[in-house]
Every structure is written in structure tokens, then in C-alpha cells.
């Protein structure tokens, strides 16, 4: 794990309404935008120093708190091209018990990339937007863990999706969320702006010949919840033992990992 999870006390008064719940005007249909970027997405993220290491740390944070017992199912919500699913496979492979992993994403293009890779027989993929999770839940066995990496800032109603995850999880189940947030730090915003416009967006023009999804990435991070707002969202839904940490390096106070548990 990178860094130490820090417990977040319940503030007592909900601040969830303070966070924006809107899509960027350039990309109201986020799955379709990811469809267009799918073929070159892995190339772009592989140029991000620490990307896979940070995903692995998030997957490890999920695996280390999963309830004990055979037959566990874990969901990779917003699995994209499968990088986070691969991290889950690495983490779960050390547990020495039978389990199932299901990658879920709304983008057909990203799922096609994910499915084209070699996977153990206990890994499968389903197409569904996060907002449609309740409809998918009926076809799933009891779920002990959900990993949601780089998902929630793309969601229109974050509270509703958190409630859906809560209802999907079995008692004692664990949610781990990893995403960018810079709203609480002027320094983090400045670094994010500089990296986005001097590195990420120019690279996307060379590699993908379409900067749209990466301009959306830049804006969605600026508009994302602060750490306090998102932890409060989790607590208001009912998650307990909510913890948070950031990462090291240039993404400190930019990339954040949250973990919470559904009471037994």
C-alpha cells in the first residue's frame, strides 16, 4: 500500500450538496466519449507514471479488508479497458480461496479492449452504466467488495450510485474508490492545470488525434468533490470506518483513495 489510510470522523452535518453532480458540457454521454478513445486508452495511461502502481494499491486496500469466507464476488465498477480488473486479479490471487471478479462498464469500446486480454476463468465482464447498477444486481451473487477507480466524477448522481453500491454489498462488504480531486487545494489545482495542458492534452492530440475526452478529464477533475464532501457522501449513505489517503510524488493531494465498510 502507498501511504496510510486515515480515518475520517463523521462531521455530523451533511455537506454532500456542496459537490457538483454534472457532466462536462462537451461530453454529456461519457460512455460514448470513452468508446471513441478506447483503442488508444491503454497507450495513454501507460505514459502516466505510477498509474498501475496506484491502481494496485487501491485493489490491495480492497482485498485486505474483504470479509473472510469462500465464494466471494468482487465488482470492478467502471472497469474501463481492464487495468483495474488486472489489479484486482493480482490482489485476490493471494487470498487462497474461491471467488469471482466482474468488471462493469458503460462503454462498449472499453469493454471490447478489456475482453481482448487474457483472464482467469473466474473473471467476467458486463456492460452497464453505474447508474443502472440496480438492474444488474439481480444477476449477481452476493458481493463482498466493490472497487470504483476513476468513476465517480463521471457520475451524474453520486449519492444514488453510492446507495446502489451499498445495497449491492453484503453485510461487512467493502467499497474502495480511487479518483482525482483538486477542489480542496490551490496548489493541487495549479499542478493539475499545468500537467493537463502541457502534457496530457498535447499527448492525446498526438496519440488519439482527439483531445475531447482528455479535455473532459481536465475539467471533470476541477469540478469533482473535495475529499471532505466525498467522505461525507459515503458516511451519509451508511458506510462506516471511512478512511482516506493520497499518494506520493507529483500527484500528492491530486489522487485520492477512499475506503468504507457496510456494517455487518
C-alpha positions in Angstrom: 0.0 0.0 0.0 1.1 3.6 -0.6 0.6 5.8 2.3 -1.6 5.2 5.3 -5.4 5.3 5.4 -6.6 8.0 7.7 -10.0 7.6 9.4 -12.4 10.4 8.7 -14.7 11.4 11.6 -18.4 11.9 10.7 -18.9 15.7 10.6 -22.5 15.4 11.8 -23.9 17.7 9.1 -24.1 16.6 5.5 -22.1 18.6 3.0 -22.9 16.4 0.1 -25.0 19.0 -1.6 -21.9 21.2 -1.9 -20.4 19.0 -4.6 -21.3 19.4 -8.3 -23.1 16.5 -9.9 -23.0 17.5 -13.5 -21.2 16.2 -16.7 -19.0 18.4 -18.7 -21.0 20.1 -21.4 -18.6 18.8 -24.1 -19.3 15.2 -23.2 -22.8 14.6 -21.8 -22.6 11.0 -23.0 -19.5 9.8 -21.2 -19.5 6.1 -22.3 -19.7 7.2 -26.0 -16.7 9.5 -25.4 -14.8 6.6 -24.0 -15.8 4.4 -26.9 -14.0 6.9 -29.2 -10.9 6.9 -27.1 -10.8 3.1 -26.3 -8.3 2.0 -28.9 -5.5 4.3 -27.6 -6.6 4.5 -24.0 -4.0 1.9 -22.7 -1.2 3.7 -24.5 -2.2 7.0 -22.8 -2.5 5.6 -19.3 0.8 3.6 -19.7 2.5 7.0 -20.1 1.2 8.1 -16.7 3.9 7.5 -14.1 2.5 5.4 -11.2 -0.9 4.7 -12.8 -0.7 0.9 -12.5 1.0 1.1 -9.1 -1.7 3.3 -7.7 -4.4 1.1 -9.1 -2.7 -1.9 -7.4 -2.6 0.0 -4.1 -6.4 0.6 -4.4 -7.1 -3.1 -5.2 -4.9 -4.1 -2.3 -6.8 -1.8 0.0 -10.0 -3.6 -1.0 -8.6 -7.2 -0.7 -7.1 -6.7 2.7 -10.5 -5.7 4.2 -12.8 -8.2 2.5 -14.8 -10.4 4.7 -13.4 -13.9 5.1 -15.2 -16.9 3.5 -15.4 -18.8 0.3 -17.4 -17.8 -2.7 -16.7 -14.0 -2.6 -17.6 -11.8 -5.5 -15.9 -8.5 -6.2 -17.1 -5.9 -8.7 -14.8 -3.6 -10.6 -17.2 -0.8 -11.3 -16.1 1.4 -14.2 -13.5 -1.2 -15.2 -12.6 0.6 -18.5 -10.1 -1.4 -20.5 -9.3 -3.7 -17.6 -6.3 -2.2 -15.9 -8.1 -2.0 -12.5 -9.5 -5.5 -13.1 -6.0 -6.7 -13.6 -5.0 -5.1 -10.3 -7.9 -6.9 -8.6 -6.8 -10.2 -10.0 -3.3 -9.6 -8.6 -4.7 -8.7 -5.2 -7.3 -11.5 -5.0 -4.9 -14.2 -6.2 -3.1 -14.1 -2.9 -6.2 -14.8 -0.8 -6.2 -18.6 -1.4 -10.0 -19.0 -1.7 -12.6 -19.3 -4.5 -14.1 -16.0 -5.6 -15.5 -14.3 -8.7 -14.5 -10.9 -10.3 -16.9 -9.0 -12.5 -15.8 -5.9 -14.5 -18.7 -3.5 -15.2 -18.5 -0.5 -17.6 -20.9 1.5 -19.7 -18.6 1.8 -22.7 -18.8 -1.0 -25.2 -15.4 0.1 -26.7 -13.6 -0.1 -23.4 -15.1 -3.4 -22.6 -14.0 -4.8 -26.0 -10.5 -3.8 -25.1 -10.8 -5.4 -21.7 -12.3 -8.7 -23.1 -9.5 -8.9 -25.7 -7.0 -9.6 -22.9 -6.2 -13.0 -21.3 -8.1 -13.5 -18.0 -8.6 -16.3 -15.5 -11.9 -18.2 -15.8 -13.3 -16.5 -12.7 -13.2 -13.1 -14.4 -16.1 -11.8 -16.5 -17.4 -8.5 -17.9 -20.8 -6.9 -18.1 -21.9 -3.7 -19.9 -23.8 -1.4 -17.6 -23.6 2.2 -16.6 -23.1 2.8 -12.9 -26.5 4.4 -12.7 -28.0 1.2 -13.9 -26.4 -1.0 -11.2 -29.7 -1.9 -9.5 -30.9 -3.6 -12.7 -27.7 -5.6 -12.9 -27.7 -6.6 -9.2 -30.3 -9.3 -9.7 -28.0 -11.4 -11.8 -25.1 -11.2 -9.4 -24.3 -13.4 -6.4 -23.7 -11.8 -3.0 -21.0 -9.1 -3.4 -18.3 -8.7 -0.8 -16.3 -5.9 -2.4 -16.6 -3.1 -5.0 -13.6 -1.2 -6.5 -14.5 2.0 -8.3 -11.4 3.7 -9.9 -11.8 7.0 -11.8 -15.6 6.6 -11.9 -17.5 8.9 -9.5 -16.5 12.2 -11.0 -18.2 10.9 -14.2 -21.4 10.1 -12.5 -24.5 12.4 -12.6 -26.0 11.4 -9.2 -23.1 10.3 -7.0 -25.4 9.8 -3.9 -27.7 7.5 -5.9 -24.8 5.4 -7.2 -23.3 5.1 -3.7 -26.7 3.9 -2.4 -26.8 1.3 -5.2 -23.4 0.1 -4.2 -24.4 0.0 -0.6 -27.5 -2.1 -1.4 -25.4 -4.4 -3.6 -22.9 -5.2 -0.9 -23.4 -8.0 1.5 -23.1 -7.1 5.2 -19.5 -6.4 6.0 -18.7 -5.7 2.4 -16.1 -3.1 1.4 -16.1 -0.2 -1.1 -12.8 1.4 -2.3 -12.9 4.5 -4.5 -9.9 6.0 -6.3 -10.1 9.3 -8.2 -8.7 12.7 -8.8 -9.8 15.7 -6.7 -8.2 19.1 -6.5 -11.0 21.3 -5.3 -9.6 21.4 -1.8 -6.1 22.6 -2.7 -5.0 25.6 -4.7 -1.6 24.0 -5.2 -3.1 20.8 -6.4 -5.3 22.7 -8.9 -2.2 24.6 -10.2 -0.3 21.3 -10.7 -3.3 19.7 -12.3 -3.8 22.5 -14.8 -0.1 22.6 -15.7 0.2 18.8 -16.2 -3.1 18.7 -18.2 -2.3 21.4 -20.6 1.5 20.9 -21.0 1.5 17.0 -21.1 -1.8 15.1 -21.1 -3.8 17.1 -23.7 -0.9 17.6 -26.2 -0.1 13.9 -25.9 -3.7 12.9 -26.6 -3.6 15.0 -29.8 -0.5 13.0 -31.0 -1.7 9.6 -29.9 -5.5 9.8 -30.2 -5.9 12.7 -32.6 -8.9 13.7 -30.5 -8.3 15.8 -27.3 -12.0 15.8 -26.3 -12.0 13.1 -23.6 -8.8 14.5 -22.1 -10.2 18.0 -22.0 -13.2 16.5 -20.3 -10.8 14.7 -17.9 -9.2 18.0 -17.0 -12.5 19.8 -16.4 -14.1 16.9 -14.5 -11.3 16.8 -12.0 -11.5 20.5 -11.4 -15.3 20.1 -10.7 -15.0 17.0 -8.6 -16.0 16.8 -4.9 -13.5 17.8 -2.3 -12.2 15.0 -0.1 -14.4 16.1 2.8 -17.6 16.2 0.6 -17.0 12.7 -0.9 -16.2 11.1 2.5 -19.4 12.7 3.8 -21.4 11.2 0.9 -20.1 7.8 1.9 -21.0 8.3 5.5 -24.4 9.7 4.8 -25.3 6.6 2.7 -24.2 4.4 5.7 -20.6 3.4 5.2 -18.6 3.1 8.4 -14.9 3.1 9.2 -14.5 5.6 6.2 -10.8 6.2 5.5 -8.8 8.3 3.1 -5.3 8.6 1.8 -3.5 10.4 -1.0 -0.4 9.2 -2.9 3.2 10.2 -3.2 5.0 12.2 -5.9 3.6 14.9 -8.1 0.0 13.5 -7.6 0.0 14.1 -3.9 -3.3 15.8 -2.9 -4.5 15.2 -6.5 -5.1 11.4 -6.5 -7.1 10.1 -3.6 -8.2 6.7 -2.3 -11.3 6.2 -0.1 -12.4 3.0 1.8 -15.5 2.3 3.7 -17.4 -0.7 5.1 -21.0 -1.7 5.2 -21.8 -2.8 8.8 -22.1 -6.5 9.4 
